[in-house]
């Protein structure tokens, strides 16, 4: 069943509404699953980074990259670039990447506790299935958000602001460590 409804709002028209059974859009459960679970190739790339001795943040970068790609493909949106990064880091923790907890004062206490729970669950196993209602609610909320958070301009702005928050020493140490890793792997 295909619905072709045009609603006039001011001067513009809304695009036609498609049913969820349309071959163009995946069904809602399929979308929800793609948001919750990381893709196999992402996990493989993260494991390869780990085998090469790269930092946990580099391994987690694969999950963040996947999340940005999902937003660009239109699977869902994000309110901000920071939210997209946070979703990727959350997936990384659940997949077993040993990321440090966020520093006190940078995020809310709830977020710190959630990050701690995700890390513990990944270390000890015993992953509980996600509640269908919660998964569907998350998916619907993310689908209502925009896609500008994954634009090149937004990512560039986020990177610059994150770099400004770091000290010169911190950036220098990171560059030296990266150089050592490259020398070791070449």
N, C-alpha and C positions, 0 to 999 in steps of 0.2 A: 504494500500500500504506500503510495507516494502522495504526500500532501504538497500542493503548490499554492501557498497562500501568500499574497502580497499585502502588507499593511502600510497604508500611507501615513507617515508621520512628518508633518511640516512639508518640506520639499523633497525629502529623501524616501526611498523605499527600503524596507527590511528585506534581507535575502529570504528565499523560500525556506520554509521549515521542512526538514526531512524527518521521516520516521526513523527509529533506531534500527529497523530491519533493512534499511537501505544499504546496498553494497558499498557505497562511498564512505559511510561512517561505520566503524566497528561498534558492536553492541556495547552497552554500558558496562556489563561485567568484564568484558575484554579490556575496555579502557581502564577500569578500576584496577585490574590486575597489572596492567602495564605501568601504572603509576606506583603501585605498592612494591612490586618486585623488580629488581634490576635485571637487565638482559644478560644472557650467558656470556656474550662477547665482552661485556663490561667487566664482569667478574674475572674472566680469563686475563684481560689486560691488567687488571689490578694485581692478580696473582703473579703475572710476569714481572711487574714493577717490583713486587716484594722479593721475588727470586733474584732480581738484579741488584738488590740492596738499596732500593730507593726509599725515601722517607714516607711515613704513613700519609702525610699530606699530599704527596704525589700520587699515591695509590688512590686516595679519596678523590683526587682530581678527575679520575676516570668516571666516577659516579656523578660528579658535578657536571662534567661534559655531557653525559647522557641526559641529565635533567634539562640542560640548556637546549639540547637537540629536540627533546620532547616538546618543549615550549615552541621552538621554531617550526616543528612539524604540525603544530596545532592540536596535539593530544590534550593539552591543558594549558593554563596560563599561570602567572605568578604576579602577586601584588608588587613585588620589587625584585631586583637582582639578588638582594640579600636573602629573600625568601627562597628563591630558586637554588642558591648555594646551600642554604640550610637543609632543604629537602635532599639534596645530593649527599651532604655530609651525614644525614640521618640514615640514608640507605647504606652508606659506606660502613657506618658503625654496626648496623644490623647484619651486614655481610661479613663482619669479622675484622675489619681494618682497625688497628689499635690506635685510634686517635685520642689525643688528650682531651679532657673535659674543657668546656669553655671557661675562661677566667671569671672569677667572681666580679660582679659589677658590670660585666659586658653584656650578659643576658639575664633573664629572669631566673628565679630559683626553680620554677617549674621546668624550664628548658634544661637547666643543669641536671635536675633529677631525671628527666626523660633521657638525656644523653647517657647518664650513668646506667640506667636500666637497660638501654639498648646495648651498651658495651658488655654488661654482665651477661645478658641473654645470649649474645654472640659467643662469648667465651665458654659458657656452660651448656650451650645447646638448649634443647627443649623449647623450640619456637612454637608459640601458640598460634593457631590460625586467627587471622584478623577478622574482627566482627564485620559481617556483611553490611549492616546498617552504617557503621562508622566509615567503612571503606567507601560506600556509595555517597555518603555525606561529604567526605573529603574530596572525592572526584567531582561532584557537582559544584562544590565551592571553588575548586581550582579551575573548572571549566568556565566559570563566570568571570575570572580575572583576565586581564589583558595579556598581550604577547610582547609588549615593548620591553619587558624586563630582560629578554634574551637578545636584544638588539646590540650591535657592535658598540654603539655609542653608550648605552647603559652599562655594558660590561667594562668598557674603557673607564668610564666615570667611577665605577665601583673599585676597579684596580688602583686607580690613582688615589682615591680617598683612603683605601686600605694601606697603601704605601706611605702616605703622609702620616698615618698613625704610628708607624714603626720608626724606631730610632735608626740613625745612620749605622751604628755598630751592628744592630740586628740584621740590616740589609747586607752589610759587608760580610758578616759571618755566613749568611745564607749563600751568598755568591761563592765564597771560598769552599764551602761544603759541596756545592754543585760542581765546582771545578774538580774537586777531589774525586767525586763520584764518576764524572766523565773520564778522568784519567784512569781510574780503576777499571772501568768497563770498556775502554778502547784498547 
